[in-house]
C-alpha cells in the first residue's frame, strides 16, 4: 500500500490510511493517490470507504468494489454522478500469479478469484502477452488505484512522481515551480491518465519484440532451402496476436467512453478549470492515439504472419512444381531411348544391325544424339532452367 498527498508541486508519501480519515488531514488545494494491491484493498476496504466519505462525501458502490477486486475483468469504463471507474489491463510481469488469498475480510469481500491460466508456451516474447487489470476510481480529490500483487507500474510511476515533486529540508520545492508543474499531475484525472500512458508504453515496447520474432520466422518461411518445423510456436504467435488485438480493442473502447463522458460535462466556469479540462482532453486523446498505434501494429503483424504462411506454402508449391517439371523433362528424354532399347530387345531373328559387329555402337550413338538434341530443345524452351 502506498499513499501520496499531492499539493501543487509538492508530493509527500504517508505511511498509513488511518490519519487521513480525520477531516482536514488533507490540504484543501491538494488530493490523494491511494494505491493498493487487490488483497490490500480487500482488507482495507472499510478505511478506504471512510476516507472517501470524509474527502468526497461519497463511497464506492458494491458493484464497483467487486469490479476492482476482479482479476479477470476486461478493460472498461463506468461512471456515477460523483466518480468514474476505469479498468485497464496491463502486461503482466510474471507468469502464473496465484489467485487472491482467502483471508479474513470485513464482510464486503467478493468470492475468491480463480487462478490465472497456465503460462503461454513458445518464445519468451509470447509469454509476455499476458495481462492483469488495474482499476482506477477517480474522485474530485482522490484517485484510488487497485493493482495486481506485484505493483510494478505503481512503483515505477511513484518513483518518478516523488522525483518530480521532491522538496528540501525546509519544505521548499527543490525544483522550479514552472518546471515541476508539467511533471506533477494537476489532479486525479491527470494522474490516472499518466499511469495509463505508462501502461500503454509497455505495449509499444512489446510490439518491437513481436516484430523481431515474426521477421525471423518470415525469413525462415520464405527461404526455400530451410525446413521450417516451428509450426506450434507460430500458431501460438497468431493466437497471442489475436488475444492482444482483443485486449487493445477493449482498451480503446474504454478510453473512448472516457473521452465521450468528458465531452458531455458542463463547461468549466473559471479559466484555470478550463485549461485543466483542455489538458485532460489532450492527454486522453494522446493515450487513445497510443492505443490505436498498438492496435494498428498488431493488425499489421497479424497480416504479416498470415502472409508469411501463405507465401511459405506458395514457395513450397512452386518448388514442388519445379521438381515435377524436371522429372517430366527427364522422363521425356528417356522415352525415345526406351523405345529404341525396346525395339532391339524384340525376339525376332532378323532385326537390322543385330548381326553387325558395330551395331551396338551405332545404336548407342543414335540414342546419345537423340538425348542431347532433346536436352538442347528443352533447355531452349526453359523447361530445365533453374528457378531462383
Protein Blocks (a to p, Z undefined) as FASTA:
>chain_A
ZZdddehjaccddfbfklmmpghkacfkbccdddddfklmmmmmmmmmmmmmmmnopacd
fklmmmmmpmkbccdddddfkbccdddddddfbehiacddddddehiaccddddddddde
hjfklmmmccddddddddfkbccddddfkommmmmmmmmmmmmmgccfkopafbdfklmm
mmmcfbfklmmmmmmmmmmmmmmmmmmmmmmmmmmmmmmmmmmkbccfklmmmmmmmmmm
mmmmmmmmmmmmmmmmmmmmmmmpccdfblmlmmmmmmmmmmmmmmmmmmmmmmmmmmmm
mmmmmmmmmmmmmmmmmmmmmmmmmmmmmmmmmmmmmmmmmmmmpccfbdghklpmklmm
mmmmmmmmmmmmmmmmmmmnopmbccZZ
